[in-house]
Amino acid sequence: QQQVRQSPQSLTVWEGETAILNCSYEDSTFNYFPWYQQFPGEGPALLISIRSVSDKKEDGRFTIFFNKREKKLSLHITDSQPGDSATYFCAATSGGNYKPTFGKGTSLVVHP
Amino acid sequence: AQTIHQWPVAEIKAVGSPLSLGCTIKGKSSPNLYWYWQATGGTLQQLFYSITVGQVESVVQLNLSASRPKDDQFILSTEKLLLSHSGFYLCAWGTGGDEQYFGPGTRLTVL
């Protein structure tokens, strides 16, 4: 059972555009949602995260929008740069259970 | 600052041979520790987690075992490798049930 779904599977944007990566979940007990950025051959890096009590979290060019009622969230990357080209994973967890569920990832390519 | 080190960086092993992968965390006392497996181009599958020395919880059964002999060390092992064990093994640490920070990973190829 896939509890965290990501779309699209791959996304291509031009430099300077806004990339929008989507994530949805099924388990209503999930209350913490981190996004990870992974470059080929490297471990994932925690990029930004949000808790279910908030509907928006911003960190520089990265913003999470969260809709608890629809069980959806999205990661917006504004002014996309070629260096943002990576795979982005959405994850979800119920606080304190030590076992996050990861989506299958979105591969982002930013063309200069 | 906390640092996480995994060894080896890469391994090429034969089917049926034993395996031991290691992970060390520096700069953090009593971290939660985690092992993940990632197929090429795939998602992250948690294998084990440990909240304290000597205690390890299994999340999925993949003919692997894990141990935590020291507060800052996490070991993943098996006595007999399968082709399906090939992939990218990631160690992670955290301070609670939420944030997890990943290491650089070990690339395992089983032939």
Interface residues (C-beta under 8 A of the other chain):
Chain A: Y32 P34 Y36 G41 E42 G43 P44 A45 L46 S49 F89 A91 T93 G95 G96 N97 Y98 K99 P100 F102 G103 K104 G105
Chain B: N32 Y34 G42 T43 L44 Q45 Q46 Y49 I51 E57 V59 L90 A92 G94 G96 G97 D98 E99 Q100 Y101 F102 G103 P104 G105 R107
